C-alpha cells in the first residue's frame, strides 16, 4: 500500500488516498485518537470513486464521528482502472433489456455480477491485510454498502468481518442465495421499497436466505438514492453495537 495524498477534513477526519498495486483507494480516520479504532469497509457503487465520492465521504464523516476508520477501493473495470470488456458487454446487455422492456434474464445478471464478485472480493481481502497493518487501525471489521453480492461473499469468506450493513439496490444472481445461507455474522439490510433498479422480491428472498441469527431488514418508501437520514442512523447504531 502506497499513500499518494493526505488532507484533513474540518480538522476532524484525516483522509488519505492510496494505491494497492493498480487499485486506487481512500482511507478516512478520526484525526486524533490514542487507541486503534475499528474499521468499516465502504463498498462503492459501480460508478467510480470520483463520481460517488460525495456519498462516500459523507458516510466516512459520520463513521469517524462515531469513532470508526473507513476505507474504500475502486471496483474492477471502474474509474481509472483498466477497461473490462466482458463487464462492459454485460452492462450493455442489461441496459438494452431495460430500454426495450424485456425481462432481465438470469444469464445477464450472472454475467454482470458473478465475475465482479470473483474479482473484487480477493482485492478487498488484500486491502484488509494492508489496512489492518497500519498504526491506529484495528479490529473488529465491518462492511457497509456497495454491491450486495460482494458484501454477501465477504461475509462468508472473510473471518475478520464481524458485521455487515448491506444495501439492497443491485441485481442478485441466484447462486448468491446459497452463499447467503452460509452467512452467520449479524446483518442489517437497507431496502428502498420503490427502487426502480432493484428487484424487490429478490432482495426480500435474499434477506430470508441469510443464515444469521441476528438479521434486520430496514425498509423505507422511496427510490434508490432516497435513503432517509434515520435509516443511516440505525445502520450506524448497528455498527456501534457490534464493532465496539
C-alpha positions in Angstrom: 0.0 0.0 0.0 1.4 3.4 -1.0 -0.2 6.6 0.2 -0.4 9.3 -2.5 -2.1 12.2 -0.7 -3.2 13.3 2.7 -5.5 16.1 4.0 -7.7 17.0 7.0 -11.4 17.5 6.6 -12.7 20.1 9.0 -9.8 19.1 11.4 -11.9 16.1 12.4 -11.2 13.5 9.8 -7.9 12.5 8.1 -8.3 11.5 4.5 -5.5 9.6 2.8 -5.7 8.4 -0.8 -3.6 5.3 -1.6 -2.9 2.7 -4.3 -2.7 -1.0 -3.7 -0.9 -2.3 -6.8 -3.1 -0.9 -9.6 -6.1 -0.4 -7.3 -6.9 3.2 -6.0 -8.5 3.6 -2.6 -9.2 6.1 0.1 -8.8 5.7 3.9 -10.6 8.0 6.4 -10.0 8.0 10.1 -10.6 10.3 13.1 -7.9 12.9 13.1 -7.0 12.4 16.7 -7.2 9.1 18.5 -5.0 7.5 21.2 -6.0 3.9 20.5 -6.6 1.8 17.4 -10.1 2.2 16.0 -12.4 -0.3 14.4 -12.6 -0.4 10.6 -15.6 -0.3 8.3 -15.1 -1.2 4.6 -17.2 1.1 2.5 -18.4 -0.7 -0.7 -18.7 1.8 -3.6 -21.4 1.7 -6.2 -20.1 0.5 -9.6 -19.9 4.1 -10.9 -16.3 5.0 -10.0 -14.9 6.6 -6.8 -14.8 10.1 -8.3 -18.5 10.1 -9.2 -19.5 8.6 -5.8 -17.0 10.5 -3.6 -19.6 12.9 -2.1 -21.7 9.9 -0.9 -18.7 8.0 0.4 -17.1 10.9 2.2 -20.4 11.7 3.9 -20.6 8.2 5.2 -17.0 8.4 6.3 -17.5 11.6 8.2 -20.4 10.1 10.2 -18.4 7.0 10.9 -15.4 9.0 12.1 -17.7 10.9 14.5 -18.7 7.5 15.9 -15.0 6.5 16.3 -14.5 4.4 13.2 -12.0 4.4 10.4 -13.4 3.7 6.9 -11.9 2.7 3.7 -12.9 2.1 0.1 -11.3 0.8 -3.1 -12.1 1.2 -6.8 -14.0 -1.8 -8.2 -12.5 -3.7 -11.2 -13.2 -2.0 -14.5 -14.3 1.2 -12.8 -12.8 4.7 -12.6 -9.2 4.9 -13.8 -8.7 1.1 -13.7 -8.2 -0.8 -16.9 -11.3 -1.4 -19.0 -13.1 -4.7 -18.6 -14.7 -5.5 -22.0 -16.8 -8.5 -20.7 -18.2 -6.4 -17.9 -19.0 -3.6 -20.3 -20.8 -6.0 -22.6 -22.8 -7.4 -19.7 -23.8 -3.9 -18.7 -24.8 -3.0 -22.3 -27.0 -6.2 -22.4 -28.6 -5.1 -19.2 -29.4 -1.6 -20.4 -30.7 -2.9 -23.7 -33.1 -5.3 -22.0 -34.4 -2.5 -19.7 -34.8 0.0 -22.5 -36.9 -2.3 -24.6 -38.9 -3.5 -21.6 -37.6 -7.1 -21.7 -37.2 -9.2 -18.6 -33.6 -9.1 -17.3 -32.6 -12.8 -17.6 -30.6 -14.8 -15.1 -27.9 -15.1 -17.7 -27.5 -11.3 -17.9 -27.4 -10.9 -14.1 -24.9 -13.7 -13.8 -22.6 -12.2 -16.4 -22.8 -8.8 -14.8 -22.4 -9.7 -11.1 -20.6 -13.0 -10.6 -17.3 -12.2 -12.4 -17.3 -8.9 -10.5 -17.7 -10.7 -7.1 -15.0 -13.2 -8.0 -12.5 -10.3 -8.8 -13.5 -7.8 -6.2 -13.6 -9.9 -3.0 -9.9 -11.0 -3.2 -9.0 -7.4 -3.7 -10.9 -6.4 -0.7 -9.1 -9.1 1.3 -5.7 -7.8 0.2 -6.8 -4.3 1.1 -7.8 -5.5 4.5 -4.4 -7.1 5.0 -2.7 -3.8 4.3 -5.2 -1.6 6.3 -5.0 -3.7 9.4 -1.2 -3.4 9.4 -1.4 0.3 9.8 -0.9 2.0 13.2 -4.2 3.3 14.5 -6.4 0.8 12.6 -7.6 -2.2 14.5 -10.5 -4.7 14.6 -13.2 -5.6 14.6 -14.1 -5.0 11.0 -17.5 -4.3 9.4 -18.5 -3.9 5.7 -21.1 -1.4 4.5 -23.0 -0.9 1.3 -21.9 -1.3 -2.3 -22.9 -4.3 -4.5 -24.9 -6.6 -2.2 -23.4 -9.7 -3.7 -19.9 -8.6 -2.9 -20.9 -7.9 0.7 -22.5 -11.3 0.9 -19.4 -13.1 -0.4 -17.2 -11.1 2.0 -19.4 -12.1 4.9 -19.0 -15.7 4.0 -15.3 -16.0 3.2 -13.6 -13.3 5.4 -13.5 -14.2 9.1 -12.2 -10.8 10.0 -15.6 -9.2 9.0 -17.8 -9.2 12.2 -20.9 -7.4 11.0 -22.4 -6.2 7.7 -24.7 -3.4 6.6 -25.9 -4.4 3.1 -27.8 -2.2 0.6 -30.5 -4.0 -1.4 -30.1 -2.0 -4.6 -28.4 -4.2 -7.1 -29.3 -7.4 -9.1 -28.7 -10.7 -7.3 -27.6 -13.9 -9.1 -29.4 -17.0 -8.0 -26.1 -18.5 -6.9 -25.8 -15.9 -4.1 -28.8 -17.3 -2.3 -26.9 -20.4 -1.4 -24.0 -18.2 -0.2 -26.4 -16.2 1.9 -27.4 -19.3 3.8 -23.7 -19.6 4.9 -23.7 -16.1 6.4 -23.6 -16.2 10.2 -22.5 -12.7 11.3 -25.0 -10.0 12.2 -26.6 -8.4 9.1 -28.5 -5.2 8.7 -30.2 -4.8 5.3 -31.4 -1.5 3.9 -34.1 -1.7 1.3 -35.7 1.2 -0.6 -39.2 -0.1 -1.4 -39.6 1.9 -4.6 -36.1 1.4 -6.0 -36.7 1.3 -9.8 -33.5 -0.6 -10.5 -33.9 -3.2 -7.8 -35.9 -6.5 -7.8 -37.7 -6.0 -4.5 -38.8 -9.7 -4.3 -35.2 -10.9 -4.9 -34.0 -8.6 -2.1 -36.6 -9.9 0.3 -35.7 -13.5 -0.7 -32.0 -12.8 -0.2 -32.8 -11.4 3.3 -34.8 -14.5 4.1 -31.9 -16.7 3.0 -29.3 -15.2 5.3 -28.3 -17.7 7.9 -27.5 -15.1 10.6 -29.2 -15.5 14.0 -29.3 -11.7 14.1 -30.6 -10.0 10.9 -32.6 -6.9 10.5 -34.4 -5.6 7.4 -34.9 -1.8 7.4 -37.3 -1.0 4.5 -38.4 2.6 3.6 -40.5 4.1 0.9 -38.6 5.9 -1.8 -36.2 5.4 -4.7 -32.6 4.3 -4.9 -31.0 7.5 -3.6 -33.7 8.4 -1.1 -32.4 6.6 2.0 -33.7 8.7 4.9 -31.3 10.0 7.5 -32.8 7.9 10.3 -32.1 4.8 8.3 -28.5 5.7 8.1 -28.5 6.5 11.9 -29.9 3.0 12.5 -27.1 1.4 10.5 -24.6 3.4 12.5 -26.1 2.2 15.7 -25.8 -1.4 14.4 -22.1 -0.9 13.9 -21.7 0.7 17.3 -23.3 -2.4 18.9 -21.3 -4.9 17.0 -17.9 -3.3 16.5 -17.3 -1.6 19.9 
